[in-house]
Amino acid sequence: MGAVTRTQLRETPVTRKRTVVGLDVHARSVWACTVDDESGEMKTQLISSRTDEIVSWAGTLPGLVEVAYEAGPTGLGLARALLAAGVHCQVLAPSKMERPAAARVKTGGTRSGSPGWSASASCRPWSSRRRDTRRRGIWCEREDVRGDLMRARHRLSKLLLRQGIVCDGSAWTRAHDKRLRTLTFDRPGVRFAFDEGVDAVLTTSARRNRLDAQISLMAAEPAWAPIVGRLGCLRGVGTLTGFGLAVELGDWHRFTGSNIGAFVGLVPTENSSGDSRSRGSTTKTGNGHARRLLVESSWHHRKPYRLSAEMIRRRDGQPPQVRARADQANRRLNQRCRNFDDRKKRPTVAAVGVARELAGWCWSLAVMDGCTQSNNSLTRRRSPGRRRTDLPAGVWHGDRQRAE
């Protein structure tokens, strides 16, 4: 029989008109750059900064409208309003956007054109929900108050230093506060400055305590209690630290054990070419708040690992898988500190190296939602000389991974 010829009918592709919009969003002004997808014509104009007017203006553009702008201090309110109006909107991560190396001019018009061309790039940051944004707001306020308290204490201590008064022993303890109340000065100017400094310290400390109490209540809510409880099984990670890490990092499932250290800027910089390999200090990029929490927590692992009454209290009620995982992490991190000490590493360098590994262990506990994983899913068979898979990615058996 001869070959049978079949006729295939294919539908002509339908082209849709599209308008790409890049916004340079500020508090009092917004620069908009529109690009016609068919003609390639680019227009730049200054529009109102009010959200409702921007949404109305986007609705007047022809064809399918795609809006993009860089993440910044103005928040995600504009993106939510555009999405609610049916306008496709992307919020782009500034650290991942491509910029020409020769671009040395930065204006509102040039900045608005950059997101428009990068709207299709996969550089969108994690978009938090409204309730997560409110929780992060109180955490950011607590961070600001912590900085205010540190500066107020420094000003008061330097005022006393100028008067020849030096603190003996630990500063800002109960004994130190008791001694401050006994100080008197003859000169009116110094006395007034001292009273104002003490009042600033006490007022800011009271603000911090009120915020800590409110954060503790939020950490006990059903949305946050499971992850804060799992992170609390690690040494140096209390309620405030666990809540701060959960708020700052958001969705832990978007990370892995190997890239979470880079996200918080705890990996070393590298300038390698060919056979040469040069590493420097840590990148210090990404989320600085989470990085500070991890480094501060890493100092707790220098002491020998013994379960304190507070650790036992935090571990109560946690599933056996979580307790076993946290115990494995605490023992390993303590051993890492010993290895760094044996190699005569500076304590600050060792703390950063332990913090990088601590980030992986925090991720390992955070993703244990519902503890549906069994020990068999957390540990896999390994052959001699191969990388261990019962540890978070980026963590190596023995002393192979070193802090630079």
Secondary structure, DSSP 8 states (H G I E B T S, - for coil): -----------------EEEEEEEE-SS-EEEEEEETTT--EEEEEE---HHHHHHHHHTSSSEEEEEEE--TTTTHHHHHHHHTT-EEEEE-GGG----TT-----HHHHHHHHHHTTTSS-------HHHHHHHHHHHHHHHHHHHHHHHHHHHHHHHHHTT----SSSSSHHHHHHHTT---SSHHHHHHHHHHHHHHHHHHHHHHHHHHHHHHHHTSTTTHHHHHHHTTSTT--HHHHHHHHHHH--GGG--TTTHHHHTT-SEEE--BTTB--EEEE---S-HHHHHHHHHHHGGGGS-----HHHHHHHTT--HHHHHHHHHHHHHHHHHHHHHHHTT--HHHHHHHHHHHHHHHHHHHHT-GGG---HHHH-----TTS--SSS-TT--STT-S---
